[in-house]
Amino acid sequence: MMSEVCEACQLRKQIRHPFPVQTTHVTSKPLEMIHSYVWTTKIESIGGCKYYVSFIDDHIRKVWVCFMKHKGEVFQHFLNFKAMVKKEKGVSIKCLRFDGRGKYFSNEFSEYSCSYSPQQNGIVERKNRHIVEITRAMLNEKNLLNYFWAEAVVTAVYIMNRTPTTIVHSMTLEEKFIGKKPYVSHLKMFGCIAYVHVPDEKRSKLDPKAEKCIFIGYSLEQKGYSSFNPSTWKLQVSRDVVFDEMVNWYPPLKIA
């Protein structure tokens, strides 16, 4: 016996049908599909950003993040990312998937992407939730201001990509993508004290040979550690650093 459909109920109470728990599309190679997401906050980073856009490979689940001052920068970051991974892997991105909340709606993306419901974007939603949870924990652990969120995010992603996971048979995401084991012996505790060497040409004979800073991550542009000097409120990158990983900065930081 067929059930009757109540028109009043449908007009007033109808809900959307649930999406399947598992996607029906399975990729077999890197860059066949990239998931993307724009995350936003009211708190400006040290560099003046309020957004980041993430790109997640569907097959490997490796993550890339780019920081933005304006949402309008998304397309340019995508083009830069597209060129970078093509240079690394020798293949192009075949499909870009993103949530349907308006952040990507532009004619520029029509060539690359297909918009779909946020419920279908579980991979990127879960991954970005994980990134933000790790970021929050890192800041809280070392009592750092939320203005360091961008540095914590990029460090969280850096470590996640270099952590073994069952998704790629206990390999690291970085190894699965580039084909060789990543270097990890240089990893240090985010937010710890970092004594950064001052070159001879930048000091007099009686000046200290090091500056007391806070370690805030790894430089992706050059070899070295990123540090923040609370006395000058400046960021710097150096290879010559001595770490005290068990000590937090004291007194507490204040906004300059």
Buried (B, 14 or more C-beta within 10 A) or exposed (E): EEEEEEEEEEEEEEEEEEBEEEBEEEBEEBBBBBBBBBBEBEEBBBEEBBBBBBBBBBBBBBBBBBBBEEBEBBBEBBEEBBEEBEEEBEEEBEBBBBBBEEBBEEEBBEEBBEBEEBBBBBBBBEBBEBBBEBBBEBBEEBEBEBBBBBBBBBBBBBBBBBEEBEEBEEBBBBBBBBEEEBEEEEEBBBBBBBBBBBEEEEEEEEEEEBBBBBBBBBBEEEEBBBBBBBEEEEBBBBEEBEBEEEEBBEEEBEEE
